[in-house]
Amino acid sequence: MQVVIISGKGGTGKTTIASSLAYLSENKIKVDCDVDASNLHLILKGKDLEKHDFIGAKVAKINLDKCTRCLKCMEVCRYDAIKDCKVNEMLCEGCGACKIVCEYDAIELKDEITGQTIITETDKGILSRAEMEAGAEGSGKLVTEVRKNAMKYYKENELVILDGSPGIGCAVMASITGCDIALIVTEPTQSGLEDFMRVLATVKYFGVKPIVCINKFDINTEMSSKIEEFCEGEAIEIVGKIPFDEYANKAINELKPIVAYKDSIAGKEIINMWNKIKKLWRLFSMKVAIAKEGNLVSAHFGHCEGFEVYEIENNEIVSKTFVENPGHRPGFLPKYLAERNVNVIISGGMGANAQEIFRRNNIEVIVGASGELENVIKEFIDGKLKTTNSVCHEHKHHDSCGNH
């Protein structure tokens, strides 16, 4: 499932919310589609793995050895980019009209590098992003390239978080296309409502399910109520009402997501919103593996007899398959289950190393579960099953649980 976070205009707090959701999503894939002002990497940090030049435009070049100075190119250029048989690259749009009228083949269109696409490995997973040259054209094409790069790391049924651009321009449309859900961040002002309605129309045009977050809802409760009434009339779910919080400035200045501050009231509400989004994810197709002993959750991941793998679609179990434990080897089981497109692993106990390897393979880990399998999977589907984040340290299970 792909969730894109957008807003009708800049300054609504979209980046604050997007960076927090990216942080909370652990090892899920992140895509920074706000290529004109890419900044998720400043908060998530990390190491750049790949960098590639992006050819986003063409620019005319005149070969003076072939040029007869007939000036037809200058006459046909609507952008006044040619003077004295020289091309002003800042004005040239690469339309090719000058090349067409040139009878002496003195003009060619050359590729122009307008930015770079970058893959960054962060502590919270892979981040696909770009750096665009100031004033460069082709932001929509660059967004498409950034998304393509991210999908090289995509695993079936995985959750992907995209930080889109504000507004309704080409970059926004390129961000929305093909997504499953659009989280629209708005603010309780009259202009905020109007901008929200514009971007909502764009989302609907592309057939994407909209959900809404009202940021700083408490600074104007009357307008917040109007937004809520509008959403109710459109049958759009409001998944978050974020209160004004002075921690927002602190988070920006310290380049941290606001959810990293335990006392932040906005951070707590964003965490609640993230849990709602995860529940929506479970409405889509996914695979959940439970380490089992008989019909019970295994207390120790590495010692389980095998895994009951449930395939879930639209909040219903459509199939379940038993996968025998092939035997424990350091780091093997996480990759073994990842190859079978498992998205979530549930167990009683698990070592720290095993948990980390699962997360590196983009598999959500839930530990501390117990009881009958059918009850546990129902709790998971209902969004009631929570991980304890506990680590198995019991000596006799030292190797099998992943502490090597």
RODO-133970 format. One record per residue (C-alpha): residue in one letter; x, y, z. Coordinates in steps of 0.02 Angstrom, whole numbers, plus 50000, padded with zeros to 5 digits. Layout:
<pts>
<residuo A&X X&Y Y&Z Z>
...
</pts>
This chain:
<pts>
<residuo M&X 50000&Y 50000&Z 50000>
<residuo Q&X 50064&Y 50173&Z 49954>
<residuo V&X 50015&Y 50321&Z 50064>
<residuo V&X 50057&Y 50496&Z 50000>
<residuo I&X 50053&Y 50647&Z 50117>
<residuo I&X 50002&Y 50808&Z 50030>
<residuo S&X 49928&Y 50979&Z 50065>
<residuo G&X 49837&Y 51112&Z 49965>
<residuo K&X 49974&Y 51239&Z 49999>
<residuo G&X 50139&Y 51259&Z 50089>
<residuo G&X 50149&Y 51301&Z 50274>
<residuo T&X 50014&Y 51182&Z 50337>
<residuo G&X 50136&Y 51071&Z 50432>
<residuo K&X 50142&Y 50934&Z 50301>
<residuo T&X 50329&Y 50906&Z 50321>
<residuo T&X 50315&Y 50896&Z 50511>
<residuo I&X 50184&Y 50760&Z 50493>
<residuo A&X 50268&Y 50672&Z 50347>
<residuo S&X 50436&Y 50662&Z 50438>
<residuo S&X 50350&Y 50593&Z 50593>
<residuo L&X 50258&Y 50458&Z 50495>
<residuo A&X 50419&Y 50415&Z 50404>
<residuo Y&X 50506&Y 50399&Z 50572>
<residuo L&X 50367&Y 50292&Z 50646>
<residuo S&X 50360&Y 50178&Z 50493>
<residuo E&X 50527&Y 50100&Z 50544>
<residuo N&X 50601&Y 50004&Z 50396>
<residuo K&X 50464&Y 50041&Z 50272>
<residuo I&X 50513&Y 50126&Z 50109>
<residuo K&X 50508&Y 50316&Z 50110>
<residuo V&X 50495&Y 50425&Z 49955>
<residuo D&X 50525&Y 50612&Z 49961>
<residuo C&X 50423&Y 50676&Z 49814>
<residuo D&X 50439&Y 50857&Z 49867>
<residuo V&X 50586&Y 50873&Z 49746>
<residuo D&X 50585&Y 51064&Z 49744>
<residuo A&X 50618&Y 51067&Z 49931>
<residuo S&X 50677&Y 50893&Z 49981>
<residuo N&X 50711&Y 50884&Z 50168>
<residuo L&X 50665&Y 50714&Z 50239>
<residuo H&X 50849&Y 50665&Z 50233>
<residuo L&X 50890&Y 50808&Z 50352>
<residuo I&X 50781&Y 50729&Z 50485>
<residuo L&X 50805&Y 50543&Z 50450>
<residuo K&X 50989&Y 50565&Z 50409>
<residuo G&X 51085&Y 50416&Z 50339>
<residuo K&X 51212&Y 50367&Z 50208>
<residuo D&X 51191&Y 50395&Z 50021>
<residuo L&X 51204&Y 50230&Z 49926>
<residuo E&X 51171&Y 50291&Z 49748>
<residuo K&X 51176&Y 50455&Z 49653>
<residuo H&X 51127&Y 50478&Z 49471>
<residuo D&X 51114&Y 50631&Z 49362>
<residuo F&X 50938&Y 50669&Z 49303>
<residuo I&X 50910&Y 50734&Z 49127>
<residuo G&X 50755&Y 50840&Z 49144>
<residuo A&X 50766&Y 50957&Z 48996>
<residuo K&X 50848&Y 51001&Z 48831>
<residuo V&X 50943&Y 51159&Z 48788>
<residuo A&X 50986&Y 51226&Z 48615>
<residuo K&X 51168&Y 51240&Z 48562>
<residuo I&X 51223&Y 51336&Z 48405>
<residuo N&X 51374&Y 51278&Z 48306>
<residuo L&X 51449&Y 51443&Z 48248>
<residuo D&X 51554&Y 51354&Z 48117>
<residuo K&X 51394&Y 51303&Z 48028>
<residuo C&X 51290&Y 51457&Z 48071>
<residuo T&X 51262&Y 51584&Z 47927>
<residuo R&X 51186&Y 51712&Z 48045>
<residuo C&X 51022&Y 51714&Z 47953>
<residuo L&X 50938&Y 51749&Z 48122>
<residuo K&X 50786&Y 51639&Z 48084>
<residuo C&X 50815&Y 51551&Z 48250>
<residuo M&X 50805&Y 51716&Z 48342>
<residuo E&X 50645&Y 51764&Z 48252>
<residuo V&X 50557&Y 51600&Z 48292>
<residuo C&X 50608&Y 51591&Z 48476>
<residuo R&X 50460&Y 51642&Z 48584>
<residuo Y&X 50566&Y 51650&Z 48741>
<residuo D&X 50694&Y 51778&Z 48679>
<residuo A&X 50828&Y 51651&Z 48722>
<residuo I&X 50934&Y 51685&Z 48564>
<residuo K&X 51028&Y 51846&Z 48533>
<residuo D&X 51178&Y 51874&Z 48420>
<residuo C&X 51174&Y 51687&Z 48379>
<residuo K&X 51203&Y 51642&Z 48560>
<residuo V&X 51083&Y 51544&Z 48671>
<residuo N&X 51040&Y 51605&Z 48845>
<residuo E&X 51023&Y 51437&Z 48934>
<residuo M&X 50923&Y 51515&Z 49075>
<residuo L&X 50787&Y 51567&Z 48952>
<residuo C&X 50792&Y 51419&Z 48832>
<residuo E&X 50644&Y 51300&Z 48855>
<residuo G&X 50715&Y 51166&Z 48740>
<residuo C&X 50562&Y 51171&Z 48627>
<residuo G&X 50664&Y 51140&Z 48469>
<residuo A&X 50582&Y 51273&Z 48360>
<residuo C&X 50752&Y 51349&Z 48319>
<residuo K&X 50819&Y 51180&Z 48264>
<residuo I&X 50671&Y 51154&Z 48148>
<residuo V&X 50693&Y 51320&Z 48055>
<residuo C&X 50882&Y 51305&Z 48040>
<residuo E&X 50922&Y 51257&Z 47859>
<residuo Y&X 51105&Y 51227&Z 47894>
<residuo D&X 51095&Y 51100&Z 48036>
<residuo A&X 51187&Y 51222&Z 48148>
<residuo I&X 51078&Y 51192&Z 48301>
<residuo E&X 51063&Y 51039&Z 48411>
<residuo L&X 50969&Y 51004&Z 48570>
<residuo K&X 51080&Y 50938&Z 48709>
<residuo D&X 51029&Y 50852&Z 48870>
<residuo E&X 51026&Y 50964&Z 49022>
<residuo I&X 51058&Y 50896&Z 49196>
<residuo T&X 50923&Y 50970&Z 49307>
<residuo G&X 50954&Y 50871&Z 49465>
<residuo Q&X 51009&Y 50709&Z 49546>
<residuo T&X 50913&Y 50557&Z 49606>
<residuo I&X 50979&Y 50485&Z 49769>
<residuo I&X 50951&Y 50326&Z 49869>
<residuo T&X 50989&Y 50351&Z 50054>
<residuo E&X 51000&Y 50214&Z 50183>
<residuo T&X 50934&Y 50278&Z 50349>
<residuo D&X 50909&Y 50196&Z 50519>
<residuo K&X 50724&Y 50194&Z 50474>
<residuo G&X 50742&Y 50110&Z 50304>
<residuo I&X 50772&Y 50159&Z 50123>
<residuo L&X 50737&Y 50338&Z 50071>
<residuo S&X 50722&Y 50381&Z 49886>
<residuo R&X 50743&Y 50567&Z 49854>
<residuo A&X 50812&Y 50697&Z 49735>
<residuo E&X 50904&Y 50862&Z 49731>
<residuo M&X 50837&Y 50978&Z 49597>
<residuo E&X 50931&Y 51125&Z 49524>
<residuo A&X 50856&Y 51293&Z 49573>
<residuo G&X 50732&Y 51352&Z 49442>
<residuo A&X 50746&Y 51191&Z 49342>
<residuo E&X 50602&Y 51120&Z 49241>
<residuo G&X 50530&Y 50945&Z 49244>
<residuo S&X 50486&Y 50919&Z 49428>
<residuo G&X 50346&Y 50799&Z 49381>
<residuo K&X 50464&Y 50689&Z 49281>
<residuo L&X 50589&Y 50693&Z 49424>
<residuo V&X 50456&Y 50637&Z 49549>
<residuo T&X 50414&Y 50490&Z 49434>
<residuo E&X 50598&Y 50441&Z 49427>
<residuo V&X 50614&Y 50453&Z 49617>
<residuo R&X 50464&Y 50338&Z 49638>
<residuo K&X 50533&Y 50213&Z 49511>
<residuo N&X 50696&Y 50205&Z 49607>
<residuo A&X 50604&Y 50170&Z 49769>
<residuo M&X 50508&Y 50025&Z 49694>
<residuo K&X 50670&Y 49932&Z 49662>
<residuo Y&X 50669&Y 49899&Z 49849>
<residuo Y&X 50483&Y 49862&Z 49860>
<residuo K&X 50419&Y 49697&Z 49928>
<residuo E&X 50245&Y 49631&Z 49895>
<residuo N&X 50110&Y 49706&Z 50008>
<residuo E&X 50234&Y 49825&Z 50090>
<residuo L&X 50184&Y 49995&Z 50156>
<residuo V&X 50266&Y 50142&Z 50066>
<residuo I&X 50264&Y 50320&Z 50136>
<residuo L&X 50276&Y 50463&Z 50011>
<residuo D&X 50300&Y 50647&Z 50057>
<residuo G&X 50216&Y 50741&Z 49915>
<residuo S&X 50230&Y 50921&Z 49858>
<residuo P&X 50105&Y 51054&Z 49912>
<residuo G&X 49978&Y 51122&Z 49788>
<residuo I&X 49904&Y 51040&Z 49634>
<residuo G&X 50044&Y 51055&Z 49505>
<residuo C&X 50135&Y 50924&Z 49401>
<residuo A&X 50242&Y 50863&Z 49547>
<residuo V&X 50085&Y 50836&Z 49652>
<residuo M&X 49998&Y 50738&Z 49515>
<residuo A&X 50155&Y 50632&Z 49490>
<residuo S&X 50158&Y 50601&Z 49678>
<residuo I&X 49974&Y 50549&Z 49687>
<residuo T&X 49965&Y 50437&Z 49533>
<residuo G&X 49956&Y 50253&Z 49578>
<residuo C&X 49942&Y 50281&Z 49766>
<residuo D&X 49811&Y 50194&Z 49871>
<residuo I&X 49782&Y 50329&Z 50003>
<residuo A&X 49814&Y 50516&Z 50007>
<residuo L&X 49830&Y 50594&Z 50180>
<residuo I&X 49783&Y 50777&Z 50154>
<residuo V&X 49852&Y 50894&Z 50286>
<residuo T&X 49750&Y 51053&Z 50307>
<residuo E&X 49736&Y 51195&Z 50432>
<residuo P&X 49583&Y 51279&Z 50509>
<residuo T&X 49576&Y 51439&Z 50406>
<residuo Q&X 49461&Y 51492&Z 50264>
<residuo S&X 49604&Y 51486&Z 50139>
<residuo G&X 49656&Y 51318&Z 50212>
<residuo L&X 49482&Y 51249&Z 50177>
<residuo E&X 49482&Y 51316&Z 49999>
<residuo D&X 49654&Y 51243&Z 49964>
<residuo F&X 49600&Y 51078&Z 50042>
<residuo M&X 49450&Y 51069&Z 49925>
<residuo R&X 49560&Y 51100&Z 49773>
<residuo V&X 49685&Y 50963&Z 49813>
<residuo L&X 49542&Y 50847&Z 49862>
<residuo A&X 49470&Y 50867&Z 49686>
<residuo T&X 49640&Y 50816&Z 49615>
<residuo V&X 49648&Y 50663&Z 49729>
<residuo K&X 49474&Y 50609&Z 49677>
<residuo Y&X 49516&Y 50633&Z 49493>
<residuo F&X 49656&Y 50506&Z 49509>
<residuo G&X 49544&Y 50382&Z 49602>
<residuo V&X 49644&Y 50386&Z 49764>
<residuo K&X 49559&Y 50365&Z 49934>
<residuo P&X 49573&Y 50528&Z 50034>
<residuo I&X 49593&Y 50540&Z 50221>
<residuo V&X 49617&Y 50702&Z 50317>
<residuo C&X 49723&Y 50775&Z 50456>
<residuo I&X 49681&Y 50947&Z 50529>
<residuo N&X 49841&Y 51022&Z 50594>
<residuo K&X 49833&Y 51149&Z 50738>
<residuo F&X 49646&Y 51116&Z 50745>
<residuo D&X 49629&Y 51204&Z 50914>
<residuo I&X 49684&Y 51377&Z 50852>
<residuo N&X 49516&Y 51397&Z 50764>
<residuo T&X 49389&Y 51270&Z 50824>
<residuo E&X 49247&Y 51351&Z 50726>
<residuo M&X 49338&Y 51327&Z 50561>
<residuo S&X 49393&Y 51152&Z 50614>
<residuo S&X 49209&Y 51110&Z 50638>
<residuo K&X 49172&Y 51172&Z 50461>
<residuo I&X 49309&Y 51060&Z 50391>
<residuo E&X 49239&Y 50914&Z 50490>
<residuo E&X 49063&Y 50948&Z 50426>
<residuo F&X 49127&Y 50956&Z 50248>
<residuo C&X 49221&Y 50791&Z 50268>
<residuo E&X 49069&Y 50709&Z 50345>
<residuo G&X 48965&Y 50763&Z 50195>
<residuo E&X 49096&Y 50691&Z 50078>
<residuo A&X 49113&Y 50530&Z 50181>
<residuo I&X 49298&Y 50565&Z 50210>
<residuo E&X 49380&Y 50500&Z 50368>
<residuo I&X 49473&Y 50623&Z 50479>
<residuo V&X 49615&Y 50519&Z 50550>
<residuo G&X 49701&Y 50656&Z 50648>
<residuo K&X 49667&Y 50820&Z 50739>
<residuo I&X 49838&Y 50886&Z 50788>
<residuo P&X 49842&Y 51017&Z 50926>
<residuo F&X 49955&Y 51169&Z 50923>
<residuo D&X 50118&Y 51122&Z 51007>
<residuo E&X 50272&Y 51229&Z 51043>
<residuo Y&X 50377&Y 51073&Z 51022>
<residuo A&X 50354&Y 51095&Z 50834>
<residuo N&X 50480&Y 51238&Z 50830>
<residuo K&X 50600&Y 51141&Z 50940>
<residuo A&X 50588&Y 50990&Z 50825>
<residuo I&X 50622&Y 51095&Z 50670>
<residuo N&X 50772&Y 51183&Z 50750>
<residuo E&X 50846&Y 51019&Z 50811>
<residuo L&X 50806&Y 50925&Z 50648>
<residuo K&X 50707&Y 50791&Z 50738>
<residuo P&X 50532&Y 50722&Z 50709>
<residuo I&X 50409&Y 50791&Z 50836>
<residuo V&X 50359&Y 50613&Z 50887>
<residuo A&X 50533&Y 50593&Z 50961>
<residuo Y&X 50483&Y 50709&Z 51104>
<residuo K&X 50388&Y 50609&Z 51235>
<residuo D&X 50301&Y 50761&Z 51309>
<residuo S&X 50240&Y 50827&Z 51141>
<residuo I&X 50049&Y 50827&Z 51133>
<residuo A&X 50058&Y 50843&Z 50943>
<residuo G&X 50177&Y 50695&Z 50937>
<residuo K&X 50056&Y 50587&Z 51037>
<residuo E&X 49913&Y 50628&Z 50918>
<residuo I&X 50023&Y 50590&Z 50766>
<residuo I&X 50062&Y 50420&Z 50843>
<residuo N&X 49875&Y 50389&Z 50861>
<residuo M&X 49852&Y 50440&Z 50680>
<residuo W&X 49992&Y 50321&Z 50626>
<residuo N&X 49903&Y 50177&Z 50713>
<residuo K&X 49745&Y 50218&Z 50615>
<residuo I&X 49843&Y 50219&Z 50452>
<residuo K&X 49919&Y 50050&Z 50495>
<residuo K&X 49744&Y 49984&Z 50523>
<residuo L&X 49695&Y 50047&Z 50350>
<residuo W&X 49848&Y 49956&Z 50281>
<residuo R&X 49776&Y 49796&Z 50349>
<residuo L&X 49622&Y 49822&Z 50240>
<residuo F&X 49737&Y 49788&Z 50093>
<residuo S&X 49822&Y 49624&Z 50051>
<residuo M&X 49959&Y 49568&Z 50170>
<residuo K&X 50039&Y 49411&Z 50243>
<residuo V&X 50059&Y 49382&Z 50429>
<residuo A&X 50166&Y 49240&Z 50500>
<residuo I&X 50142&Y 49178&Z 50679>
<residuo A&X 50275&Y 49069&Z 50760>
<residuo K&X 50176&Y 48921&Z 50829>
<residuo E&X 50179&Y 48768&Z 50940>
<residuo G&X 50021&Y 48667&Z 50910>
<residuo N&X 49879&Y 48792&Z 50907>
<residuo L&X 49971&Y 48916&Z 51020>
<residuo V&X 50094&Y 49057&Z 50988>
<residuo S&X 50270&Y 48993&Z 51018>
<residuo A&X 50355&Y 49071&Z 51168>
<residuo H&X 50523&Y 49063&Z 51079>
<residuo F&X 50538&Y 49110&Z 50895>
<residuo G&X 50688&Y 49001&Z 50851>
<residuo H&X 50617&Y 48845&Z 50935>
<residuo C&X 50445&Y 48851&Z 50854>
<residuo E&X 50383&Y 48701&Z 50754>
<residuo G&X 50340&Y 48817&Z 50610>
<residuo F&X 50239&Y 48967&Z 50554>
<residuo E&X 50055&Y 48989&Z 50518>
<residuo V&X 50051&Y 49112&Z 50374>
<residuo Y&X 49888&Y 49207&Z 50353>
<residuo E&X 49845&Y 49303&Z 50194>
<residuo I&X 49730&Y 49448&Z 50234>
<residuo E&X 49627&Y 49550&Z 50112>
<residuo N&X 49499&Y 49684&Z 50159>
<residuo N&X 49516&Y 49639&Z 50343>
<residuo E&X 49470&Y 49457&Z 50308>
<residuo I&X 49578&Y 49300&Z 50312>
<residuo V&X 49573&Y 49228&Z 50136>
<residuo S&X 49697&Y 49087&Z 50164>
<residuo K&X 49817&Y 49012&Z 50289>
<residuo T&X 49966&Y 48900&Z 50258>
<residuo F&X 50083&Y 48807&Z 50375>
<residuo V&X 50268&Y 48833&Z 50341>
<residuo E&X 50381&Y 48712&Z 50433>
<residuo N&X 50529&Y 48783&Z 50527>
<residuo P&X 50675&Y 48738&Z 50411>
<residuo G&X 50797&Y 48743&Z 50557>
<residuo H&X 50886&Y 48885&Z 50640>
<residuo R&X 51041&Y 48966&Z 50569>
<residuo P&X 51098&Y 49142&Z 50614>
<residuo G&X 51003&Y 49268&Z 50508>
<residuo F&X 50917&Y 49135&Z 50402>
<residuo L&X 50735&Y 49137&Z 50458>
<residuo P&X 50702&Y 49324&Z 50428>
<residuo K&X 50765&Y 49309&Z 50248>
<residuo Y&X 50672&Y 49144&Z 50227>
<residuo L&X 50506&Y 49225&Z 50274>
<residuo A&X 50545&Y 49383&Z 50175>
<residuo E&X 50565&Y 49276&Z 50018>
<residuo R&X 50387&Y 49215&Z 50050>
<residuo N&X 50325&Y 49395&Z 50051>
<residuo V&X 50283&Y 49397&Z 50237>
<residuo N&X 50247&Y 49574&Z 50299>
<residuo V&X 50225&Y 49542&Z 50487>
<residuo I&X 50300&Y 49414&Z 50607>
<residuo I&X 50215&Y 49378&Z 50774>
<residuo S&X 50299&Y 49281&Z 50913>
<residuo G&X 50310&Y 49264&Z 51101>
<residuo G&X 50496&Y 49295&Z 51120>
<residuo M&X 50634&Y 49343&Z 50998>
<residuo G&X 50814&Y 49399&Z 51014>
<residuo A&X 50873&Y 49574&Z 50972>
<residuo N&X 50976&Y 49519&Z 50821>
<residuo A&X 50830&Y 49424&Z 50745>
<residuo Q&X 50715&Y 49574&Z 50770>
<residuo E&X 50840&Y 49689&Z 50687>
<residuo I&X 50862&Y 49572&Z 50536>
<residuo F&X 50674&Y 49562&Z 50514>
<residuo R&X 50663&Y 49752&Z 50514>
<residuo R&X 50804&Y 49764&Z 50387>
<residuo N&X 50700&Y 49649&Z 50277>
<residuo N&X 50552&Y 49769&Z 50297>
<residuo I&X 50452&Y 49648&Z 50406>
<residuo E&X 50356&Y 49718&Z 50554>
<residuo V&X 50396&Y 49628&Z 50718>
<residuo I&X 50267&Y 49599&Z 50854>
<residuo V&X 50333&Y 49509&Z 51009>
<residuo G&X 50254&Y 49471&Z 51177>
<residuo A&X 50104&Y 49384&Z 51099>
<residuo S&X 50028&Y 49230&Z 51181>
<residuo G&X 49874&Y 49119&Z 51171>
<residuo E&X 49781&Y 49029&Z 51032>
<residuo L&X 49826&Y 49073&Z 50853>
<residuo E&X 49648&Y 49115&Z 50800>
<residuo N&X 49626&Y 49238&Z 50944>
<residuo V&X 49795&Y 49320&Z 50910>
<residuo I&X 49765&Y 49345&Z 50723>
<residuo K&X 49593&Y 49418&Z 50761>
<residuo E&X 49672&Y 49542&Z 50883>
<residuo F&X 49797&Y 49589&Z 50748>
<residuo I&X 49662&Y 49620&Z 50617>
<residuo D&X 49562&Y 49722&Z 50742>
<residuo G&X 49716&Y 49829&Z 50777>
<residuo K&X 49721&Y 49777&Z 50960>
<residuo L&X 49881&Y 49674&Z 50958>
<residuo K&X 50028&Y 49778&Z 51019>
<residuo T&X 50211&Y 49732&Z 51027>
<residuo T&X 50299&Y 49736&Z 51195>
<residuo N&X 50468&Y 49764&Z 51108>
<residuo S&X 50538&Y 49638&Z 51232>
<residuo V&X 50697&Y 49544&Z 51193>
<residuo C&X 50722&Y 49360&Z 51234>
<residuo H&X 50876&Y 49337&Z 51345>
<residuo E&X 50838&Y 49166&Z 51419>
<residuo H&X 51002&Y 49069&Z 51414>
<residuo K&X 50942&Y 48902&Z 51346>
<residuo H&X 50862&Y 48992&Z 51198>
<residuo H&X 51010&Y 49108&Z 51175>
<residuo D&X 51056&Y 49051&Z 50998>
<residuo S&X 50885&Y 49007&Z 50931>
<residuo C&X 50808&Y 49174&Z 50976>
<residuo G&X 50938&Y 49273&Z 50883>
<residuo N&X 51060&Y 49334&Z 51016>
<residuo H&X 51227&Y 49280&Z 50942>
</pts>
